[in-house]
Amino acid sequence: MISEFQRAQFKTHFMNIYQNNRIALGYTEIDFPLNDLSEYFHHLPVVELKQIHSNKILFSSEIRPGTSGDGIILDTIKRIALIKTADCVPLFFWNQDFSCAGIIHCGWKGLQKKIEKNLIDIIKERRITAEKFWFYLGPGIEKKCYPVGPELYESFYAHNYRKQVFSKKRRGGFFLDIKKAIFLSLIELGISSERIIDSNICTFCEENRFPSFRRDGKSKNRIYNFLLLK
C-alpha cells in the first residue's frame, strides 16, 4: 500500500512523490526540467520510450534509445522508468514486496488496444500473481473535461465497459471517463477495487499545476511520471 504523495519543491519546481526504502514514484508539475528530475535521483539512468499510443509494453532491460512503446516494467534496480503525459493517464503498478513495478501510458488509443490487459497478461506469463499488485492512476483528464465524438464511442464496441464510461452530451457526442475505463477493466481482469487508487487530479482543471493537451494545444510541456526500484 502507498501512503499519501507529498508535494515537494526541488529548486524552483514542484513534484509529487512517494518513497520508502524500496521504491520511489511520482509525477512532476508544470515546467519541471527533466535534468532536475535526473539530478534529484543522483543522475541514475533514465529508461524511456518513444511513445506511440500503442499497447506495447517492454521490460527495462529490453529498451534502447529510440525504442517505441507505451509501458515499462522495471526488471533492474536503480533505473528510472519515465512516461510522459499531458492528459492521458499514467498507470503506476507495483507488487507487495516491491520486486516488480512500472508505468504504462493510458490514453483512449491505448485503452482501445487494451494496453492494461496486455500488462496483466505479461505479468501472469512471468508467473507473478497479478492480483497482489497495487495500481495508482496519476493525473489525467477527467470525464467532465473530455468531450469526444460518436465515432470514438463506436470504436469501443468490443469493450464490455463501454456504456459505463461514455455519457451523452446534450448537443451530441459524448464525454469519456478514461479513469473509470481503466478501473473497470482492471476489475474485470481480476484486480480488487481496493488495490486501485486514484489521484483524483484532472490535468485540464489544474491549470496552474499541470499541462493539458486539450487545454493548451501542442505545447511541449509534459508531466514526467517516474518510478524507481531501489
C-alpha positions as CSV (number, residue, x, y, z in Angstrom):
1,M,0.0,0.0,0.0
2,I,1.2,3.5,-0.8
3,S,0.7,6.3,1.6
4,E,-0.2,9.8,0.5
5,F,2.0,11.6,-2.0
6,Q,4.0,14.6,-0.8
7,R,4.2,17.7,-2.9
8,A,7.9,18.6,-2.8
9,Q,9.8,21.6,-4.2
10,F,13.1,20.9,-6.0
11,K,14.9,24.2,-6.9
12,T,12.1,26.3,-8.3
13,H,9.8,23.5,-9.5
14,F,7.4,21.0,-7.9
15,M,6.9,17.3,-8.0
16,N,4.6,14.9,-6.2
17,I,6.5,11.9,-4.7
18,Y,6.1,8.8,-2.6
19,Q,9.2,6.9,-1.5
20,N,10.3,4.4,1.0
21,N,13.5,2.2,1.2
22,R,12.3,0.1,-1.7
23,I,10.6,2.4,-4.2
24,A,10.2,6.0,-5.3
25,L,7.4,7.0,-7.7
26,G,5.6,10.2,-8.6
27,Y,4.9,12.9,-11.2
28,T,6.2,16.4,-11.9
29,E,4.3,19.6,-12.3
30,I,4.3,22.2,-15.0
31,D,7.6,23.3,-16.5
32,F,9.7,20.8,-14.5
33,P,13.0,20.3,-16.3
34,L,14.0,16.7,-17.0
35,N,17.5,17.5,-16.0
36,D,16.3,18.4,-12.5
37,L,14.5,15.1,-12.1
38,S,17.7,13.3,-13.0
39,E,19.6,15.4,-10.6
40,Y,17.1,14.7,-7.8
41,F,17.9,11.0,-8.2
42,H,21.6,11.5,-8.4
43,H,21.7,11.0,-12.2
44,L,20.6,7.4,-12.2
45,P,19.9,6.1,-15.7
46,V,16.5,7.1,-17.2
47,V,14.6,4.5,-19.2
48,E,12.1,6.0,-21.6
49,L,10.3,5.1,-24.8
50,K,9.2,6.8,-28.0
51,Q,5.5,6.8,-27.0
52,I,3.2,5.9,-29.9
53,H,-0.2,5.3,-28.2
54,S,0.1,1.6,-28.6
55,N,-0.4,-1.4,-26.3
56,K,3.3,-2.3,-26.4
57,I,4.9,-2.9,-23.0
58,L,8.6,-3.7,-22.5
59,F,10.9,-4.7,-19.7
60,S,13.5,-2.1,-18.9
61,S,16.4,-4.3,-19.9
62,E,15.0,-4.6,-23.5
63,I,14.8,-0.8,-24.0
64,R,17.4,1.0,-26.1
65,P,17.4,4.7,-27.3
66,G,14.6,5.1,-29.8
67,T,12.7,2.0,-28.8
68,S,8.9,2.6,-29.2
69,G,6.2,1.6,-26.9
70,D,3.9,2.8,-24.1
71,G,4.7,0.8,-21.0
72,I,7.8,0.0,-18.9
73,I,8.2,-2.9,-16.5
74,L,11.4,-2.5,-14.4
75,D,13.4,-5.7,-14.2
76,T,16.5,-3.9,-12.9
77,I,17.0,-1.7,-9.8
78,K,18.4,1.8,-9.7
79,R,16.9,2.8,-13.1
80,I,14.2,5.4,-13.5
81,A,11.2,4.4,-15.6
82,L,9.8,7.5,-17.3
83,I,6.4,8.0,-19.1
84,K,5.4,11.5,-20.4
85,T,1.7,12.6,-20.3
86,A,-0.3,15.8,-20.8
87,D,-3.9,14.4,-20.4
88,C,-3.5,10.7,-20.8
89,V,-3.4,8.7,-17.5
90,P,-0.2,7.3,-16.2
91,L,-0.9,3.9,-14.6
92,F,1.7,3.1,-11.9
93,F,1.8,-0.5,-10.6
94,W,3.9,-2.5,-8.1
95,N,3.7,-5.7,-6.2
96,Q,3.6,-6.2,-2.5
97,D,7.3,-6.8,-2.0
98,F,8.4,-4.1,-4.5
99,S,10.2,-6.7,-6.6
100,C,8.2,-5.7,-9.8
101,A,6.9,-2.3,-10.8
102,G,6.4,0.1,-13.7
103,I,4.2,2.6,-15.5
104,I,2.0,2.4,-18.6
105,H,0.6,5.2,-20.7
106,C,-3.2,5.0,-20.9
107,G,-5.0,7.3,-23.4
108,W,-8.0,6.4,-25.4
109,K,-5.9,4.7,-28.1
110,G,-4.1,2.6,-25.6
111,L,-7.4,1.6,-23.9
112,Q,-8.9,0.8,-27.3
113,K,-6.0,-1.6,-27.9
114,K,-6.3,-3.0,-24.3
115,I,-2.9,-2.0,-23.0
116,E,-4.0,-2.7,-19.4
117,K,-5.0,-6.3,-20.4
118,N,-1.6,-6.7,-22.1
119,L,0.1,-5.7,-18.8
120,I,-1.8,-8.3,-16.8
121,D,-1.1,-11.0,-19.4
122,I,2.7,-10.2,-19.3
123,I,2.7,-10.3,-15.5
124,K,1.0,-13.7,-15.5
125,E,3.3,-15.0,-18.2
126,R,6.2,-14.4,-15.7
127,R,4.3,-16.4,-13.1
128,I,3.8,-13.3,-10.9
129,T,0.5,-13.1,-9.1
130,A,-1.3,-10.1,-10.7
131,E,-3.9,-10.0,-8.0
132,K,-1.3,-9.0,-5.5
133,F,-0.3,-5.8,-7.4
134,W,-1.3,-2.3,-6.5
135,F,-2.3,0.3,-9.1
136,Y,-2.2,4.1,-9.0
137,L,-3.9,6.3,-11.5
138,G,-1.9,9.5,-11.8
139,P,-3.0,12.9,-13.1
140,G,-5.1,12.8,-16.2
141,I,-8.1,14.5,-17.9
142,E,-11.3,13.6,-16.2
143,K,-14.8,12.9,-17.7
144,K,-16.3,16.4,-17.3
145,C,-13.5,17.9,-19.4
146,Y,-13.1,15.3,-22.1
147,P,-15.8,15.6,-24.8
148,V,-15.4,13.1,-27.7
149,G,-17.2,12.4,-30.9
150,P,-19.7,9.5,-31.6
151,E,-17.1,7.7,-33.7
152,L,-15.0,7.1,-30.7
153,Y,-17.9,5.6,-28.8
154,E,-18.5,3.2,-31.8
155,S,-14.8,2.2,-31.9
156,F,-15.1,0.8,-28.3
157,Y,-17.8,-1.7,-29.3
158,A,-15.6,-4.7,-28.2
159,H,-15.2,-3.3,-24.6
160,N,-17.6,-4.5,-22.0
161,Y,-17.5,-1.3,-20.0
162,R,-18.3,1.0,-23.0
163,K,-21.8,2.1,-21.8
164,Q,-20.4,2.8,-18.3
165,V,-17.6,5.2,-19.4
166,F,-19.3,7.1,-22.2
167,S,-22.1,9.5,-21.3
168,K,-24.0,11.5,-23.9
169,K,-23.7,15.3,-24.2
170,R,-26.8,17.4,-24.6
171,R,-25.8,18.6,-28.1
172,G,-24.4,15.4,-29.4
173,G,-21.3,13.5,-28.8
174,F,-20.1,12.0,-25.5
175,F,-17.9,12.6,-22.5
176,L,-15.3,9.9,-21.9
177,D,-14.1,8.8,-18.5
178,I,-10.7,7.3,-19.1
179,K,-10.0,6.6,-15.4
180,K,-13.2,4.7,-14.9
181,A,-12.4,2.7,-18.0
182,I,-9.1,1.7,-16.5
183,F,-10.7,0.9,-13.2
184,L,-13.5,-1.3,-14.7
185,S,-11.1,-3.1,-16.9
186,L,-8.7,-3.9,-14.1
187,I,-11.6,-5.3,-12.0
188,E,-12.7,-7.4,-15.0
189,L,-9.1,-8.7,-15.2
190,G,-9.3,-9.9,-11.5
191,I,-7.9,-6.9,-9.6
192,S,-9.7,-6.0,-6.4
193,S,-11.1,-2.5,-6.3
194,E,-9.3,-1.9,-3.0
195,R,-6.0,-2.2,-4.9
196,I,-6.8,0.5,-7.4
197,I,-6.1,4.1,-6.2
198,D,-7.0,7.3,-8.0
199,S,-5.0,10.5,-7.6
200,N,-8.3,12.4,-8.3
201,I,-6.4,15.0,-10.3
202,C,-7.7,16.4,-13.5
203,T,-4.9,17.9,-15.7
204,F,-7.4,20.1,-17.6
205,C,-8.8,21.7,-14.4
206,E,-5.4,22.1,-12.6
207,E,-4.2,24.8,-15.0
208,N,-1.6,26.2,-12.5
209,R,0.0,22.8,-11.8
210,F,-0.2,20.5,-14.8
211,P,0.0,20.7,-18.6
212,S,-3.1,19.7,-20.6
213,F,-3.1,18.9,-24.4
214,R,-6.8,19.6,-24.6
215,R,-6.4,23.0,-22.8
216,D,-3.0,24.2,-24.1
217,G,-2.7,22.6,-27.6
218,K,0.5,21.1,-28.8
219,S,2.7,22.5,-26.1
220,K,6.0,20.7,-25.5
221,N,5.3,20.8,-21.7
222,R,4.7,17.3,-20.3
223,I,4.3,15.6,-17.0
224,Y,7.2,13.3,-16.2
225,N,5.8,10.3,-14.4
226,F,8.6,8.3,-12.8
227,L,9.2,5.1,-10.9
228,L,12.4,3.8,-9.4
229,L,13.1,0.5,-7.6
230,K,15.9,1.0,-5.1
